[in-house]
Every structure is written in C-alpha cells, then in structure tokens.
Amino acid sequence: MVERTPILNILTHLILITGLVMLLVPLWIVFVASTHDFRTVNTVPMPLWPGNRMIENYTLAWNQGGFGPKMLNSFIVAVGVTAGKIAIAAISAYSIVYFKYRFRSLFFWLIFVTLMLPLEVRIVPTYAVAANVLRPYQELLDASGLGALLSTLMGIKVSLPEWSMLNSYTGLILPLIATATGTFLYRQFYLTVPDELAEAAKMDGAGPLRFFWDVLLPLSRTNMAALATIMFVYSWNQYLWPLLIITDIANYGTAVMQLQRIVPGPLFGEPPRWHIAMAGTLMVMTPPLLVVIFMQRWFVRGLVQTDK
Amino acid sequence: MAQIDIRNVSKSYGKTQVVHGVDIAIADGEFVVILGPSGCGKSTLLRMIAGLEEISGGTVSIGGEVVNDREPRERGCAMVFQNYALYPHMSVAENIGYGLKVAGVPKQARQARVEAVARTVGLDTFLDRKPGQLSGGQRQRVAMARAMIKEPKVFLFDEPLSNLDAKLRVQMRIEIRKLHQRLKATSVFVTHDQVEAMTLADRLVIMNKGVIEQIGAPKDVYDRPASVFVAGFIGAPGLNLLDATIGADGLTLSLADGQRLPVDPARHPALKPGPVTVGIRAEALTIRPAAAGPHAGLRASFDFTEELGVGQHIHAEISGQPLIIHVDGRHPYRPGSALLLDVPPQELQLFDQETGLRIQETDVLTCIDEAA
C-alpha cells in the first residue's frame, strides 16, 4: 500500500536528508582537509570550507605515495579477484543446481557455512597454506603414515616441492576467490530459470557446457554485474591480507596498503601530514566509487531480480 | 520412416510408479493425441519418448531402432513445450536457429533456413525481436518454428496450447493440423483438453493413473468408450452415468427410486442380473411434452439450464443422480418441475460396476452393414 500524504512525505524526506548528511559530512571534512596547508589543517577548530592548496596536495600525495603503480596493482588484484569469484560462483552453483550427484546438498551447505569463516578468522592457516601451497598434502601424507610407508618400502623420503604464493599476484588473488555469497546468489538465480529451458537446449542438441555458455551466462548478466560490483569494492578494499603476504611493497604493494604508510607513517614523516593523507585517501576511494556509480543500475536489478 | 513403438514402458520415481507398462504403436505420419487428466502420466510418457526422462522399464523405438539409451538430440525428435521455453536473451531468429548453430550449420545456410521456416509460420517480420516483445500466439509460433527447422522425424507437443486464450487456441489448433497435413511428420500431442484432442487426433490414447484406458479414432472413442472413466472424460458434457440394477430377467434396468428401463435384447442378449452403470449421451435423450399420451421413459426433475447458443444443456436430477440433457431451442422450465424423458434402448451403454469396463454389445449396426 502506498500512502500519499504531505506530512508523511515531509517526514520521510527529513529522515532521508538527515541520513544523507550524516553520511556526507565526514567525507566533506576529508575533502576540506585535503585542500588546506599543513598549518591550517592542524588548527583547532579546523576550517569547514575548502582552501586553495588542492592541486599541490594531490600532486604531492600522488607522486610521493607512488599511487600510480600501486593503483595499478590494486586494479589487477581487484579485477582478478572479481573475475575469479564470478567464474567460481557461476560454475559451482551450476553444478549444485543442474546436476544430480551424491552429497550434493552437503556440498552446498559446506560452501554456505564458509560465510561464517571470513578471511580474518582463518588468516593464520590461510597464510601457512599461501606460504607453502602443498603443505596440507604433505601433512596428510605424513599423518596418514603413507609417507612413512613409502620411505620404508622404497627407501625414498617423499617430500612435495615447496610452492610459495607470498609476494605475488597469485597470492593476492587466489586465496580470496572462493565465495559463498556469490555461489548462493548464482544458485538462487539458477533456481529461477525454468527447467524447460534446459530441456529445450537438450532437444536442440546442446550439451551441458554449451547450455551454460550460450544460455545461462548471458541470462545471468545482471546477476554478474551485481556480484562484480560488490566483489570489486570488496577486493579493492582488502587491507589485512595484502599487508600480511606482501613484503616486497615496491613491486606488489596495493593502494590501500599504501594508505597505511602515509599517516603518520614513514612516507611523509612525523607529525602526521593529514592534508596529504586525506588527498591520498580520496584518490584511492575513487575507482571503487566509479565502479559503483556505473554499475548501480545493473547492481540493483541483479540483486532484486524482478525482470524475468 | 518414423513409426514409434512403445512397448511395456513404465516409469517410477523411487517407489512410486507413475506409468505402468504402456503399449502404443504409432504409424509413420500419424497424429496421435495422448489425453488424460493432470497427473495421469501422459507428459512423463512424452518426455520418455523425447529422452528427457529415463525409461524405467520397457522399450521405446523410433523408426525401428530402440532409443532407450540415446541422447535427446540423437533421437530425431523436436519438442514444443507448454511454456514455449524460448531463450529470453536471443532474438526470434537466434531462437529458431539455435539447434542448427549447435549442430554446426554455417551461418549463411542457417540464415536462409531460419527465414524460410519463419515465413511458413508467418514470423518473417519479427525475426529481430526478443521473445519478451511477442504475444502468446507469436511465441507459440516461434516454438513451432524452432521445432520445424530441424526437420525432425517426430514432433512432440507437450500441452502447447494450454497457455493461450480460447480464441487463439482454436486458431493454433487449426494451424497445427494444417502443418501436419503439409509435413506429414509423425506427431505425438499431449493434452488434457478433450476438444483439442478430438479435433486434432488421427488416433486418441486415453490415459488414467499411468495406464491406457483406450486407444482409438476420436469418433470410436466417443461412440463406444471402453470404460466408465473414458465415458465421463470424452465429450462435452461426458456421458451421463447412472447407477442401476439389472433385473432377474436380464431385460430391465431399475434405478434406485424404482423407475424402470427396458434393455435392447438384440444388443445385450445375455445380461447377468446385478448392479451396473448405465451411460446415456446428453444428445440421445429427448424431453417429451407432458400432454403426449402414455409414457415408458424416465421421470426427472429439472434443476437449471446452461445456454450454449446452439441449444441448451438441461441439468436435471433423476433418482438422486445428476443428468444432463441436450436440447435444441429454448425450454422454459422452472426448478423442480418434472421432465418426461424418452430414452431409446439402443442408446444405452452399460458398464460393469466393479471393473468399470464396458459390457460389450452384439453390434447390430455392424451386422446390418455386413448384410448389406
């Protein structure tokens, strides 16, 4: 039921405007801070109107922070993670919805419960695996006694080669790719696709891969866009994981990691030069913001899923 | 050559069996309609022919080859689905041509065939549209074109008209009939609409609860339903069915309220006394004017009329059971008023009450035909 009364209209708008102001004021302060010089920013109270040092501050932040290559790194990682997540989600949900095999729902629920285990919770074991990808298998080999058996029988000590993902794009991207949210979103989408479509494709002679590629993927475009938006922002904003596995900051540092180093960090020296730090922050915020702005039409449609 | 041979085919899901050992032989070029209420297993049977359902028991052969273990695409069937099942993101042309694209037909040849098929179903001006921009009837045509373009040996229709409005349904029915006359492909059509079934079929297969009740030409099924189920299902309205008892002489039927009816001894010479179900077509009953002399027929009480345009259906009650009488013209009866009915003995059809099967009559008409 939609009610239209002037008083309610004014009230709802008041609430909306209050919320908007509460959201925007901090951003405004960040922006204002990034346009003043060192002295003005540190006066109390800080001015609430932009100053005239904007261009100098931003150029300085960009050059001294080295945000060019860092943003590129962030971009590579975000795109990689997003693409990987979509691919994995689409394929695993396809398997769960369209194929009948034993323990199918068990697998689905196993994927689903990983929602409760975000990266931060399992960061130590994940780091251990990233440092030596084959280590779990080595440990399985040793613990099961298979390794010992092999060494007594054949006199060979079986040790798997070490493969470290530290300080690499692979390490930044791969451990973040598995996604319960995405799989769930895709599963829900597949469930809305009528069975007859799959059957029509079968009658047309299309195999499972063909059906997936020609019918399901194009149909899931809005879904994909929604997922891409969320995941791009999520992976662009990754902080803890890159900080942990990247020691070669010069080559693999990401933009968000770099932010940590500018206030009051080693890049600009003490005391904190907030005006430049804020300029850097705003610049790092821009790409995910643009993605959201461009994708929002698709984003909403993909999540609401009404046009079917 | 694409005759379809269905032998002792059954289907079960776990422990529930939905199709129980069905046999149908469909000749090449024949149009067979499988008719039955929802849940009778007719769609399952069709999907087993198509290869969309696994066959639990028995064999299906198309063109003399057993196809039980073949993929749908290897069976040479095309199917029209109830909800059309068009690919929503593809244009009409892409929808029609998708099967050929999968089969690897080069683009130019594909385009030519798509255009040719689209022309035959009157879609040639809609090729660039998406299914969402088409009306129900047009979508149905796209689905037909998509089936036709593969030049299949067998057409399978899974209640393709049930989503259309009444007028369009009649129109599409005629188009399907015409199409079959032109292409002469073996067709199996599943429906729950008996009018659709009667008008389209060369032969009707009537299914109920996973078994076949009767197979035959529409007219034969209408004239001589093999069981109480078929009798009640075929025709609009279905056969009037009344519970009665055959007297000790085997020549009279008596209803629960004591009214009696003579049996035609030439058709039913040796009836066993006992309970029986009597069937009478609504068209076979006539209402006699109250003034006309002594009466040997039945007495019923009037309930209400249904206006048909070409006549009326008079709903009445006899011996506590409903009865429908078809009359030409208009009859102004009041609720509760008594109707005198003439029931020609040769129109009575008798069914065994226990088995529900027809009690076969000695066919007088055939005898006369043969004598002539």
Chai-1 contact restraints between the chains, C-beta under 6 A:
chainA,res_idxA,chainB,res_idxB,connection_type,confidence,min_distance_angstrom,max_distance_angstrom,comment,restraint_id
A,E196,B,F81,contact,1.0,0.0,6.0,A-B,restraint_1
A,E196,B,N83,contact,1.0,0.0,6.0,A-B,restraint_2
A,E196,B,A85,contact,1.0,0.0,6.0,A-B,restraint_3
A,L197,B,A85,contact,1.0,0.0,6.0,A-B,restraint_4
A,E199,B,L52,contact,1.0,0.0,6.0,A-B,restraint_5
A,A200,B,A85,contact,1.0,0.0,6.0,A-B,restraint_6
A,K202,B,P72,contact,1.0,0.0,6.0,A-B,restraint_7
A,M203,B,P72,contact,1.0,0.0,6.0,A-B,restraint_8
A,M203,B,M79,contact,1.0,0.0,6.0,A-B,restraint_9
A,D204,B,Y98,contact,1.0,0.0,6.0,A-B,restraint_10
A,D204,B,G99,contact,1.0,0.0,6.0,A-B,restraint_11
A,D204,B,V102,contact,1.0,0.0,6.0,A-B,restraint_12
A,G205,B,R73,contact,1.0,0.0,6.0,A-B,restraint_13
A,G205,B,G99,contact,1.0,0.0,6.0,A-B,restraint_14
A,G205,B,V102,contact,1.0,0.0,6.0,A-B,restraint_15
A,G205,B,A103,contact,1.0,0.0,6.0,A-B,restraint_16
A,A206,B,V102,contact,1.0,0.0,6.0,A-B,restraint_17
A,V215,B,Y87,contact,1.0,0.0,6.0,A-B,restraint_18
A,P218,B,H89,contact,1.0,0.0,6.0,A-B,restraint_19
A,L219,B,H89,contact,1.0,0.0,6.0,A-B,restraint_20
